[in-house]
Amino acid sequence: MTDHHIGMIVPSSNLTMEDELPRMLRARQEELPEDRFLFHSSRMRMQHVTPEQLRAMNAQTERAALELADAQPDVVASACLVALMAQGPGYHCTAEREIAAGLRAGDCAAPVLSSAGALLGALEALGAERVALVAPYMKDLTGKVVDYIQDAGVKVVDSLSLQVPDNLDVARLDPDDLRTHWQRLDLADADAIVLSACVQMPSLSAVQYVEDASGLPVLSAATATVHGLLTALGLRPYVPNAGRLLADRG
């Protein structure tokens, strides 16, 4: 058995990433027991999903990365999609470089990915060119996410904003509600659904259900992040019952 140490940089109010990512990789381990995954987190303060608090959280990146370096993880994921996308197109590249610099200052050479970059990479892996998405954010922040994705070359044909400003309230949303929320999207021109464009909004229990019901590939910020983590570790991107993105069992 090989142990893979995964570092995560998460908002202080995030309750979901440290649940959904381990759940997915434990499910993988049950079928592919040769790989075991261990998680280590560093936190950056953020309570409300507002532009001001998102900028303040981003300013804590170097400190969080340096602390995480002490655990010597094999790969590091930054887990707040909107904090990066709200800063303008391509900002995930800047954030990933800043995290990498903080890790290097702590003598850690782990590769770095962000949930924002992972989502774009996952859409590319699926060959998705036109997507519809669900987000918990207020409409103005959802608009920034839409603009960010479209700047990367993927058309967003429709979006749904649930308009929940408090980050803890986002974590308390019932993921099974997504089994009906997706039906409010106009999917006529979509070739994929982003069921949760937020790592804080729980969605794992609905991903496979909505994929089966819609006939379209369905992913979330969390499944995209797991796809990115497994790829960075050189492992097959497989998690059972987590959608087409993670269906490559080999």
DOMARPA-485772 format. One record per residue (C-alpha): residue in one letter; x, z, y. Coordinates in steps of 0.5 Angstrom, whole numbers. Each point is the difference from the previous one (the first is absolute). Layout:
! residues N
type, X, Z, Y
A, X, Z, Y
...
This chain:
! residues 250
type, X, Z, Y
M, 0, 0, 0
T, 2, -2, 7
D, -1, 5, 6
H, -2, -4, 6
H, 0, 4, 7
I, -5, -2, 5
G, 1, 2, 7
M, -6, 0, 5
I, -1, 1, 7
V, -7, 2, 2
P, -4, 2, 6
S, -1, 8, 0
S, -7, -1, -1
N, 0, -5, -6
L, -3, 3, -6
T, -1, -7, -4
M, 7, -3, -1
E, 3, 6, -4
D, -7, -1, -4
E, -1, -7, -2
L, 7, -3, 0
P, 2, 6, -6
R, -7, -2, -3
M, 2, -7, -1
L, 7, 1, -2
R, -2, 5, -5
A, -5, -5, -3
R, 5, -5, -1
Q, 5, 5, -3
E, -6, 2, -5
E, 1, -7, -3
L, 7, -2, 2
P, 4, 7, -1
E, 7, -2, 0
D, -1, 1, 8
R, -2, 6, 3
F, -1, 1, 8
L, 2, 6, 4
F, -3, 1, 7
H, 4, 3, 6
S, -3, 0, 7
S, 1, 1, 8
R, -5, 1, 5
M, -1, -2, 7
R, -5, 3, 4
M, -7, -3, 2
Q, -7, 2, 0
H, -4, -5, 3
V, 1, -8, 0
T, 1, -1, 7
P, 5, -5, 3
E, 3, 6, 3
Q, 1, 4, -6
L, 2, -6, -4
R, 6, -1, 5
A, 2, 7, 0
M, 0, 0, -8
N, 4, -6, 0
A, 5, 4, 5
Q, 1, 5, -6
T, 3, -6, -5
E, 7, 2, 0
R, -1, 7, -1
A, -4, -1, -6
A, 4, -5, -3
L, 6, 4, 1
E, -3, 6, -4
L, -3, -4, -5
A, 7, -3, -1
D, 2, 7, -3
A, -4, -1, -6
Q, 4, -7, -2
P, -6, -4, -1
D, 0, -7, -4
V, -5, -3, 5
V, -3, 2, 6
A, -7, -2, 3
S, -3, 1, 7
A, -7, 2, -1
C, -4, -1, 6
L, -2, -7, 1
V, -4, 0, 7
A, 6, 4, 3
L, 4, -6, -1
M, -5, -6, 1
A, -2, 3, 7
Q, 6, -1, 3
G, 0, -7, -1
P, 2, -6, -4
G, 6, 1, -5
Y, 1, 7, 2
H, 0, 2, -7
C, 7, -3, -1
T, 2, 4, 6
A, -2, 6, -3
E, 3, -1, -7
R, 7, -1, 4
E, -1, 7, 3
I, -2, 3, -6
A, 6, -3, -4
A, 5, 2, 6
G, -3, 7, -1
L, 1, 0, -8
R, 7, -3, 1
A, 2, 6, 5
G, -2, 4, -6
D, 5, -4, -5
C, -6, -3, -3
A, 0, -7, -2
A, -8, -1, -2
P, -4, -6, 1
V, -5, 1, 5
L, -7, -3, 1
S, -6, 2, 4
S, -8, -1, -2
A, 0, -5, 6
G, 5, -4, -3
A, -2, 1, -7
L, -7, -2, 2
L, 2, -7, 3
G, 5, -1, -6
A, -6, 1, -5
L, -4, -5, 3
E, 5, -5, -1
A, 1, 2, -7
L, -7, -1, -1
G, 0, -7, 4
A, -5, 3, 4
E, -1, -4, 7
R, -7, 2, 2
V, -2, 7, -1
A, -6, 5, 2
L, 2, 8, 1
V, -3, 7, 1
A, 3, 5, 4
P, -2, 7, 2
Y, 3, -1, 7
M, -3, -1, 7
K, -2, -7, 2
D, 6, -1, 4
L, 5, 2, -5
T, -3, -4, -5
G, 1, -6, 5
K, 7, 2, 0
V, 1, 0, -7
V, -4, -7, -1
D, 5, -3, 6
Y, 6, 3, -4
I, -2, -4, -7
Q, -2, -6, 4
D, 6, 0, 3
A, 4, 0, -7
G, -4, -6, -2
V, -6, 2, -3
K, -7, -1, 3
V, -5, 6, 0
V, -7, -3, -1
D, -4, 6, 1
S, 2, 8, 1
L, -4, 6, 0
S, 2, 6, 4
L, -3, 7, -3
Q, 2, 3, 7
V, 3, 7, -2
P, 5, 3, 5
D, 2, 6, -4
N, 5, -1, -5
L, -2, 6, -4
D, -7, -3, 0
V, 2, -7, -2
A, 3, 4, -7
R, -7, 3, -1
L, -3, -7, 0
D, -3, -1, -7
P, 3, -6, -3
D, -6, -2, -4
D, -3, -2, 6
L, 5, -6, 0
R, -4, -2, -6
T, -6, -2, 5
H, 4, -1, 7
W, 3, -6, -3
Q, -6, -3, 0
R, -1, 0, 7
L, 6, -5, 1
D, -1, -7, 1
L, 4, -3, -6
A, -2, -7, 0
D, 7, -3, 2
A, 4, 6, -2
D, 5, 0, -6
A, 2, 7, -1
I, -3, 7, 3
V, 4, 6, 3
L, -5, 5, -2
S, 4, 6, 4
A, 5, -3, 5
C, 2, 8, 1
V, 4, 4, -5
Q, -4, 6, 2
M, -7, -3, -2
P, -1, 1, -7
S, -1, -6, -4
L, 3, 0, -7
S, -7, 2, -4
A, -3, -6, 3
V, 6, -6, 0
Q, -2, -2, -7
Y, -7, 0, 1
V, -1, -4, 6
E, 5, -5, -3
D, -4, -1, -6
A, -7, 0, 4
S, 3, -5, 5
G, 4, -4, -4
L, 6, 0, 5
P, 6, 3, 0
V, 0, 7, 3
L, 5, 4, 3
S, 2, 6, 4
A, 5, 3, 5
A, 2, 5, -6
T, 0, -5, -6
A, 4, -5, 5
T, 5, 6, 1
V, 0, 1, -8
H, 2, -7, -1
G, 5, 0, 5
L, 3, 6, -3
L, 0, -2, -7
T, 3, -7, 2
A, 6, 4, 4
L, 1, 4, -6
G, 1, -7, -4
L, -6, 2, -4
R, -6, -4, -2
P, -6, 1, 5
Y, -5, 3, -5
V, -5, 5, 0
P, -6, 0, -4
N, -7, -1, 3
A, 3, -1, 7
G, -2, -7, 2
R, 4, -7, -1
L, 6, 2, 4
L, 2, 5, -5
A, -2, -3, -6
D, 6, -3, -3
R, 1, 4, -6
G, 5, -5, -3
